[in-house]
Amino acid sequence: MTLRNYCMSYFFIASILLSGCSTTASLFPVEGPLSKQIPVPTIKATVNGIMGNTGDISLTMPDGENCIGKWSSAAGAGVSVGTGNLIGTYGSAYGIGTSVSTGTGQNPGQAFLTCSEGRTIQIEFITGAGTANGFGIAKDNKVNIYLILF
């Protein structure tokens, strides 16, 4: 095996292993019916493929409803938060400042989940470049708004 073939094989195997990595995101209801429960539930989502720019996401709602979907992020983009999106609309109310970045180092992303009982969840998030750490806002079709940390 040539050095080039060895390196290509190593890179292929490493990329397969890294694409399987996952992290947990916590969704905290801050508005809507779930935010009125005592105690307020924390919903844990499993986010797969975190070493890449896309992957699967799944979670179970407090009532047992299962949700699955996809997420994707734009790597190394300067983030500009507009007024027509979730972070622009709800972010400042729930502790996420909105500002314009002239540099890079932030990865804006979105996710969409469909659930077993008809719920849908739209997510917008921002992560630090090269990390699985970030924050975001989610909204479902049952009038709940969530703060997301991961």
Stockholm file with secondary structure:
# STOCKHOLM 1.0

chainA/1-150         MTLRNYCMSYFFIASILLSGCSTTASLFPVEGPLSKQIPVPTIKATVNGIMGNTGDISLTMPDGENCIGKWSSAAGAGVSVGTGNLIGTYGSAYGIGTSVSTGTGQNPGQAFLTCSEGRTIQIEFITGAGTANGFGIAKDNKVNIYLILF
#=GR chainA/1-150 SS CCHHHHHHHHHHHHHHHHHTCEEEEEEEEEESGGGGSSSCCCEEEEEECTTSSEEEEEEECTTSCEEEEEEEECTTBCCBCCTTSHHHHHGGGGTCCCCBCSSCCEEEEEEEEEETTSCEEEEEEEEETTCSCEEEEEEETTSCEEEEEC
#=GC SS_cons         CCHHHHHHHHHHHHHHHHHTCEEEEEEEEEESGGGGSSSCCCEEEEEECTTSSEEEEEEECTTSCEEEEEEEECTTBCCBCCTTSHHHHHGGGGTCCCCBCSSCCEEEEEEEEEETTSCEEEEEEEEETTCSCEEEEEEETTSCEEEEEC
//
